[in-house]
Amino acid sequence: MALSPRLPAKLSEPARALLKGGAGLLQELAYGLRGPYHVLFPDAFAANLTSFLDVLDETGVTGRVHYAKKANKAACWIETCADLGVGVDVASAEELRDALGHGVRGTRIVVTGPAKSDDLLRLAVRQGCLITVDALDELDRVAGLYGARIMLRVTPPDQPHSRFGMTERELERALARCGPLRLEGFSCHLTGYEVQPRADMAALLLRWCERARARGIAAGGVGIGGGFAVDYLAAEDWREFTGDPSNFHAGRRFDGFYPYHSPVAGAAALRAVLAATPSGGSADVAALLRDAGVTLILEPGRALLDQAGFTVFRVQGVKDRDYGIVTVDGTSLSLSEQWFGSEFLPEPIPVPAREGPAFETCVGGASCLESDMLTWRRIVLPGRPRPGDLLVYPNTAGYQMDSNESPFHGLPLPPKVVVNADGSWRLDRPPN
Ligand SMILES: *Cc1c(COP(=O)(O)O)cnc(C)c1O
C-alpha cells in the first residue's frame, strides 16, 4: 500500500520557534512536568479577538464578541477577555464563576445552554448577565427573578431536529409572556461552518426583532452564535486526503471529519457573513443590521483559539507491526476529537525529527483501551522516533485539550503552560 499523504498543520511563528528550539524549553517542561502538557499562547487569542472586532469596525456594524468558554477551560483566555473588555459565553454556574472571578464583568457575559439550573439563573441575574432563554418553562423560571436581561433562542427552521431553542409557535407564546422582562433580542447557534446559513439566520432573527418591536418590546440584538471555521491544513493536502480517506490502523473507517481546510475562516468568515445577502433579500447582512440599529452578538469559540496552543506528549514506546505503533505517555482523552467518532487529522510533529528512513506509524495512548488512539491514521514520520522524543499535536487549543480529559488509570491531567510573546512562561493556574 502507498504511504499516506502528509497532513502537516499550518503553524504560527511563535509555535514554529518553540518547536525549533524544542530540545530546549519543550524538553525541559516535559522533564519538569513529568507527563504530557498543553502550551497556550494568549497573544494569539488576543490577536484573533482583535481581528473579529476589526471586522465589526470596518463594516460599521455595532457588535459584541463573547468567547465561548467551553472550547477551552484555561484561565488565560478569560483573563485576556477581561483585559480587552470583551465578553464571555458560559453555560454552567462553574463557568460563570470562573469568568467573573477572572475579572469579566457580568454585564459582558452571555449565559447559554438548555434548561439552566436555578443556581446559574440566580447568579446570572444578580450579576447582570444576558440570559439566552431556551424554552417556555425556562422563561417562566426566569420571570420570577427580578431584573433579568434575556434573549430568546430560536430553533433553526432548517434544523428542526435540534433540541435547542424554540419553534415559531413557542416564540410567539414567549413574546406574549415577556412583559416585564428585558428582552434584548433573539439568538441562535447553528451547527456547521457555512456562511450563507448564518446570513439567512441573521435575517430571520432580525425579523423576530421587528415582531417584538411591533409589540412595543425594544429587542435590539441578534446573536448568531459561533461556528467560524478554523483553517488547519493547506488546500492541496486536504484535497489529496479527502480523495481517499483510508489507511487507518486496524482498517478503521470514519463517517466524517471536521473540515480541516477552509478557504474562508476566522474573522474572514464573519466578514463573509456580513457581506452575504440573505436568501430572497437584496441588502447584505451588514446593511440590514445598520439600518435596523440592531447589535450583532457573536460567540466564537474555536476561531478565537486558532494557533493559540499545542499539546506535547512524550514517546514511551515504539512497536513494529506492518507499520509502527508509537505509544505516548498520555491518552487520547487529551485530544477530544478522537472521542467524537472522528479523528484530529493535523499531524503530530516529532521533536527532534529523526533521520530517515521514513517511519509509518499510528499513535496510541498509555491506557488499556484498544480505542485509545491519538492517531488512527498511518502517518509518516521522517524517521523512527525513540522513547523520550516529543510528539507535538499542533493547534489543539480549540476543543481538543480538555473537553473530554480524564484522570483515567490515575494518570494526571496534563497541565497548561502559558507562553508569552517574550518567551517567558508560567502555569495557567496555580498548582494545587
Ligand atoms: C459551542 C457554542 C458556541 C461556539 O461554537 P464554535 O464553533 O466554537 O465557534 C457558540 N455559541 C453556543 C450557544 C455554543 O453552544
The ligand as a MOL file (V3000), in Angstrom:
LIG
                    3D

  0  0  0     0  0            999 V3000
M  V30 BEGIN CTAB
M  V30 COUNTS 15 15 0 0 0
M  V30 BEGIN ATOM
M  V30 1 C -20.4000 25.8880 21.2830 0
M  V30 2 C -21.1450 27.1550 21.1210 0
M  V30 3 C -20.5290 28.2620 20.5360 0
M  V30 4 C -19.1220 28.2170 19.9520 0
M  V30 5 O -19.0290 27.4990 18.7710 0
M  V30 6 P -17.6540 27.4720 17.9210 0
M  V30 7 O -17.9190 26.5260 16.8280 0
M  V30 8 O -16.5690 27.0300 18.8300 0
M  V30 9 O -17.4220 28.8690 17.4380 0
M  V30 10 C -21.2400 29.4470 20.4970 0
M  V30 11 N -22.4970 29.5490 20.9830 0
M  V30 12 C -23.1330 28.4850 21.5320 0
M  V30 13 C -24.5130 28.6580 22.0510 0
M  V30 14 C -22.4750 27.2680 21.6260 0
M  V30 15 O -23.1040 26.2180 22.1650 0
M  V30 END ATOM
M  V30 BEGIN BOND
M  V30 1 1 1 2
M  V30 2 1 2 3
M  V30 3 2 2 14
M  V30 4 1 3 4
M  V30 5 2 3 10
M  V30 6 1 4 5
M  V30 7 1 5 6
M  V30 8 2 6 7
M  V30 9 1 6 8
M  V30 10 1 6 9
M  V30 11 1 10 11
M  V30 12 2 11 12
M  V30 13 1 12 13
M  V30 14 1 12 14
M  V30 15 1 14 15
M  V30 END BOND
M  V30 END CTAB
M  END
